[in-house]
């Protein structure tokens, strides 16, 4: 057996993920060499402060604060970007690609916001750009979409793509308050000190923009994703979901409708019998629906340094196995589809309405819903002190119609509190659910 070919690797960043990539490359060196005939060796790592003490410090001379020592080093054959941020990260990645150096990135915001420029740079330099770790860490959904399912005609992507919010919602279901659940997520390392990107839905939105772009072959800008977070959820929503045999999840959905694409992220009531209802803790899951596969579900850890690092290493190994002319240097976009207008994505909905408890109110509510074409599948009334809380599940309706009905209901003199709506995710119809 011939000696493995030496492949010098540089890292942009050497934090939790970067150090984990280095460790996995060292620990798995023999396995990688046996499978590929190459030995991946970290020779440079870009950091802000090379002199700072680190728990898993690399060999002397590996750390540098100067990007030029990487891009101008003719020996560097592969780069893994794990520094995060958009600038100057985007400039670094684009220059490396134009120089013909393949780049693997875990940076969802960079790919979602600047994918076109980066793929243009990759095409110019004839280099590969891989980004598996930018979406669901250890779940190989990008590789599956770009390679195994390239002729499948995927028309729907549904998923839980943010482990932080999934953990928080699970803790709330177990009885914790939102504040306590978030604090526990931070203590365990599932949430950042500033969790805004997670709880606002922006993290999941960037991931869904990437997934929709790859799945449908048409650019989906981050700004085109309808986004709602979990920070506005109340304990009452969690309790109502439990009473209706559902669970509250932050769900991303991307749908191809004819020649138009609709993408949204937000809290949803998920039927207890649906595969996404069983996703616990910081795990992620992605469901793909297409002509040739019908339905396929991928599940696994969606957060964590080691999990993300494993996806980066897998991409590095994939670069070794692809020819120089491999299609993965090319932009996954091959057509231009229109965006589904805001509010046209249909779904069953759960409505929480608080109204005065007196004769005729239900008829008024039903009239406002009917005027927007929203049909009631189930209604549960919870009496209070002079008022009633109504839990309504509708048949499938466009989001805009539901919102219009809610605006009218909020304006009624009998309305008390803020009426709210959350989409329902279920693979069963209302008859199977017993809601007829």
N, C-alpha and C positions, 0 to 999 in steps of 0.2 A: 504494500500500500504506500503510495507516494505521500510525501509530507504535505500538510495542508497549506494553501496559499494564504499568505498574510494579508489581512485587510485592515488598514488603519482607519479608526473611527474617531470622529470628534463629536462632542456633546455641546449643545448650546444650553447651558444651565446645568447645575449640579446640586439641586435641592433634593427633596424626597424622591421624586421620580427619577431624576438624573442619576443619583447614587444607586438607586435600585436597578436601573438599566446596566450600570457598570458591574454591579454585583452579579446580576443574572448572566451577563456575557462571560464573566470570569468563571462562575460556577458551572455554566453550561458549555464551556469552550469545547470539551471533548465531544459532546453530543452534536453540537453545531458542525464541528469539523467532520465527524463521521457522516452526517447527513448531506453536507454541502461541499466538502473538500476545501473549506475556507476556515480561517481562524480570525474572528472579529476581535480587534484589540484597540482599546481606548487609548488614544495618544494625546488628545487635547480636550479640555473642558472649559468653556467660557463662563466666568463668574464675575460678580461685582468686586469681591474682595478675596484675592487668592491667598492672602495671609491668614484668613480666619480659620480657627480650629474647627475640624469637622469629625463627626463620629466615624464615618467611613471614608477617610481621606484617600485619594489616589496616590500613585507614586510621585515622587518629587519631579517637578517640571511639567506635569500634566495640566494643572490649573493655570489659567491665564485670564487677565482682564482685558486683553486686546484681541478683538475679532480678527484683525489682520493676520495674526499668527495662525489662524485657522484657514481663512479663505486664500491666503497667499502661500500656504504650505502645500507644495505640490504632491506631497505624499498622502494627504487625507483623501480617502476613497468614498467614505460614507459619512453623513451627518444626521444626528438625531436632535431635533429641536424640542427641548423640554423647559424652556425658560418662561414661556407664557407671555401675555401681553400682545399688543398689535404693533407698536413701534417702540424700539427700532427692530423688533423681531422680523417684521415683514420685509424690511430692507435687507436684512441679513440673509433670510431664506431665498429671496429673489436673486440676490447676487450669487449665492452658491449654485442655484439651479442654472443660471446663465453661464456659469463657469463649467457646467456639465457634471456637477457633483450631486448625486442623488440625496434627497432629504426625506426623512421620516419625521412627522410632527404629531403631537398630541394636542395641538392648539385649535380648539373648536371655533373660537371667535375669529382667529386669523383665517381659517379655511372658509368660514361662513361669510366673512366680510370681504376678503380679498382673494377668493379662489380664482377668479378670472385672470388677474394679474400674475398670480403664482403659476398657473398652468401655462400662461403665455411664456413666462420665463423658462419653464421646464421644457417646452417645445423648442424654444430658441437654443437652449443648451443641450438638448437631446438627453435630458436627465429625468429620472423618475421622481415623482412626488407621491408619497403614500401617507395616509392620514387615518388609519384604522383606529388608533387610540384616541382620536378627537371626539368619538361618538359614545361608545359604550364600553370603554376600557377593554376588558378581556373578551368581550363578545365579538366574534369576527364577522359582523354584519356587512361592513363595506366590502370586504373580500368576497363574501358570498354574492352580493349584488353585482359587483363588477366582473366577477369571473364565472362562478357556478350558475348564476341566474341571468346571464346576459341576454338570453332569448326568451325569458319567461313572461314578459309583459306584466310586470308587477303593477297593480292599479290601486293598492291601498297599503299604507304602512301605519301601524298602530303600536304605541309602545309606552312603557315607563322608562324614561331615559335619564332620570335624575335620582341618584341613590339617596341624596340628602333629604329631599322632600318625601321620598317613600318611607324612609326611616321615621321622620317626624310624624307623618300621618299615621303610621303604625303605632307609635307611642301614644298619640292622641286617642286612637281607637281603644287602647288598653287603659285609658283613664287619665293620662297626663294632660295638662294644659299645653297650649301652643308654646308658651314661653319656656316651660320646663322641658318639653320635648326637644326644642331647638337647642337649649343649653346642654342637654345630654348628647345630642348629635355633635356639638362642638367639643365636648369633653372626650368623646370617642374618636375624634378626628374625621368624622363624616362631613362636618360643616366647617367652613372657614370662620375666622374671627369676624369678618364682615360677610354674612351669608346672603346679601341682597340679591346677587346674581342667581342663586339657587331658588330662594323662596318667591322671588318675583316672576319666575318662569323664564327668565332670559337665557339661562344656561340650557334648558331643555329646548327653547326656541332655536338657538343656534344649531343644536344637534339635529333637530327636525328639518331645518333648512338644508343641512348637508345631506341627510337621508333622502329627502324628497328630490333634491338635485340629482343624486346618484340613481335613485330608483326610477325616476321618470325621464332622465336625460335632458332636463330643461332647468335652467338656472332659477332657483328660488332664493330671492334675497331675504336676509334676516328681517328687513322692514316689512316684508310681505306676510309674515307669520302673525296670526291673531294670538295675542298672549294675555293670559291671566295667571296670577300666582296663587299660592296657598295662604298668603299673609292676610287675606280678607276672610278666610274661612272661620266659622264659629263652631263652638262645641255642639250647637244645635244641629248643624249639618252632619256631623259625625254620628250623633245619636239617631237622626232621621234615617241615615243610610243603614245603620244597624237594624232599625225597625223594619225596613223594607227589604231586608236580606241582601244588602249591598255593602260595598266598601268604598270609601273616598280615596281616590288616587289622582296624582297629577299625571294626566294622559296627553301624549302627543299624537296627533292624527294628521296624515297626509293622504289626500285622495285625488285620483285622476278621474275627472268627469268629462268624457269626450275629449276635447282639446284644451281643457282648462284644469288648473291645479289649485286645490285649496289646502292650506296647512294651518293648524291651530294647536295651541298648548293651553291647558287649563285644568282645574279640578273637575273631576267627573265622578258620578256614581257608577260603580262597576258591579254588575250582577255577580253574586257570589259563585255562580256556576261558570263564569267566564275565566279563561286562563290567566288573565292579568290580575284577577282578584287574589290569587295565591302568591303573588310576588311579595316577599317579606324583606324587612330590613333595608339595607343599602343596595339590594340587588336591582338589576335592570332586566327588562324583557322587551323584545321587539317581535311583533307579528307581521309577517309579510303575506299578502294575498295576491295571487296572480293566476293567469289563465292555465299555466302548466303545472303549478304546484298546489292550487286551491288555497291551502293555508299552511304556513310554516312558522313555528315559534322558537326563538332563541332566547335563552335565559342564562344569566350569570352575574358575577360581581361587576358593578358599574362604577365603582370608585375605589380609591386606594392606590398608594404608590407602587406596590408590587404588581397589582393587577394591571395598571396602566403600563408599567414597564414591560410586562409580558407581551402586550400588544405591540409595543414599539420594537421589541426584539424580534417578534414574528414578522413585522414589516421589514426589518433589516435583513432577515434571512430571505424573505420573498424577493427583495431587490437582487440578492445574489443569484436567485434561481430564475430571474427573468432575463431575456435577451436584451441587448442594447436597444433594439427597436420595439420592445414590449409596449403594448398599448397603454400601460399604466402611467406612462409619461404624459399621455394625452388627457385633455379635459374631458370629464365624463359627460359634458353637455354636447348634444348633437342636434338638438332642435330647440325651437322657441315656442313654448306653450303660453297661453294667456292665463291670467290669475282669475280664479273664481271670485266674483265680487264679494266683498265683506258681507257676512250675514247669510250667505246662500248655502253654506255647508249644513246638511240636514242631520238630525239626530232626534231620538226621544229625549225628553227633558224632565228633570225633577224641578218643581217649583215650590218654594216655601212662601206662603202668603199669610200675613197676619191682618185680621179684619175684625170689625165689630160683630158680636154674636147676636144677630137679630134677623128677623124674617126678611127675605128678599135679597140678601147679600150674595148668597150662592148663585142666584139667577143672574145678578149683575156681573159677577166674575165670569160665569160661563158665557155670557153674551160678549164680553170683551175678548175672551179667548177665541170664540167662534168667529168674531168679526175679522180676525187675522188668520183664520183657517187652522187654528190649533185645536186639536181634538183631545179630550181627556180620556185616559185609559184607566186611571185609578185615582181615588180621592180618599184621604184619611183625615178626619177632623179631630183636632185635639182641643177640648174646651179649656178656657182660662177664666179669669175674673173679669167678666164683661166683654171678653174678646175671644176669638178662636184662632188657632194656628191651623192652617190647611196645608197638608202635604199632598201635592198633585204630581202625578206622573202622566206625561202626555204621550200620544203617538208621535211618530217621527214628524218633525217639522223643521223648516229652515230656521237658523238661529236668529235672523233678522225679524222674522215673524213673531217669534217668542219674545224678543226684546221689545218689539212694538206693543205687544199685548201687556207686558209688564209695565211699560210707561203709562199706558192707559189705566191700569189697575192702581198704580201708585197715586194717580191723580184723583181717584175716587174719594169722596168724603168718608166712606166707611173704612178706608184702608188705614192700618196702623202699622208702624214699623216699615222696614225696607223689604219689599218683595225681591226675591233672588231666584236665579235659575242656574242649574248645572246640567250639562249633558249627561245622558245615561248611556253606558256602554254595555251591550248585551248581545250575545249570539242567538238569543231566543226571542221569539215574537211575544206580543202581549198575551196571546192565548196560552202559550206554554208557561208564561210567568203567572198565570192566573189573574190577570189584570183586566179581563174583559167584563 
